[in-house]
Amino acid sequence: MNSQNSRSDKILVVDDSPDNVFLIKTILEEEGYTVSTAENGASALAQLEASPCDLVLLDLMMPGMDGYEVTRRIRGNAAMQQYIPILLITAHDAPNVAKGLDLGADDFIRKPVTVDELLARVRSLLRLKHSIDERDEIARQREDFVSRLTHDLRTPLVAADRVLMLFQEGALGALSPQMHEVITIMARSNTNLLSMVNTLLEVYRFEAGRKTLAFLPVNIQQLLEEVVGELTPLAQAKTLAINLAVAEELNTNTVMGDRLELHRLFTNLIGNAIKFTASGSVNIRLSSTTETSQNFDVDAAENSTISGYLIVEVEDTGPGISAEDQASLFERFRQGSHKTSGSGLGLYLSRRIVEAHQGNILVKSELGNGSLFMVMLPIKK
């Protein structure tokens, strides 16, 4: 048994030739690998669905489903969360091995295989597999740590928020004007920090796949009126006009969605518009379209259930966003260049919420000419 094998790696050999399968299986088992076999692509995919392996040795030319199609399906299967290297096995005269590599295969070897070359390529791809697994595990542990830390931070912040509120209300005794000013600043800072912690916690819930949405009919017009009402005092404090306009030809104002997450989405977008606008107005428009051929990342089966989109536009008269900042605006921890830019999580979380609703979010902006954020949410048949 090869001492380089730190564990019994599982390898799936897919080939329609029993002789080739027997030869490769024998070579690999002598090296201490655990080998399973499949005689066609459909069988291989079924085995991978039932029990993922560490490496796939895949014959390129097979009747029915060839190695190209198997490779495409493996790489396109979102349920296979762990990365599985693919080593193509092809005859010397087989054309277009590059096509298999473009589809996601990692390497190839030509028949008839030699023992040394086969084992060298297998060891190389398994080292790659182990490195990726270790990286993913470190990332998972880091995200779990941040998630737990963020969750634990909420408790003292919430407690501090309530104590500061009691001070402001005079429940713990009268405050001098100076103390009242200091307590107000402390309360505002604590609120901002609590908001940041809550956003970070939601981001990691989405990324860890722990976020469960409750889809129910949501009246978007009513939700926008609610958010506008909550944020109006912020706009008034800056003498900004905040306007909500609903299109007369609106077909429906209801979508299937998670109301709490949609409330978070529009609070963030409208709140940002107020935050980054020094003078002028923030305008929110609600309309709809029956167009269903939008270039969204929605598969055909999902798209067939969509009859149109509700469109929410949030437009401000702020300083605008540069083309450079727009390119990474919805990415994680990407802060804008504005002096009051936040943690870089709000718009990233907004994008995740919209995508979870099979919608799309766009931005149009020019420096000096304000910004327009457009959210399109599907209307289900």
Secondary structure, 3 states (H helix, E strand, C coil): CCCCCCCCCEEEEECCCHHHHHHHHHHHHHCCCEEEEECCHHHHHHHHHHCCCCEEEEECCCCCCCHHHHHHHHHHCCCCCCCCCEEEEEECCCCCHHHHHHCCCCEEEEECCCHHHHHHHHHHHHHHHHHHHHHHHHHHHHHHHHHHHHHHHHHHHHHHHHHHHHHHCCCCCCCCHHHHHHHHHHHHHHHHHHHHHHHHHHHHHHHCCCCCCCCEEEEHHHHHHHHHHHHHHHHHHCCCEEEEEECCCCCCCEEEECHHHHHHHHHHHHHHHHHCCCCCEEEEEEEEECCCCCCCCCCHHHHCCEEEEEEEEEEECCCCCCHHHHCCCCCCCCCCCCCCCCCCCHHHHHHHHHHHCCCEEEEEECCCCCEEEEEEEEEEC
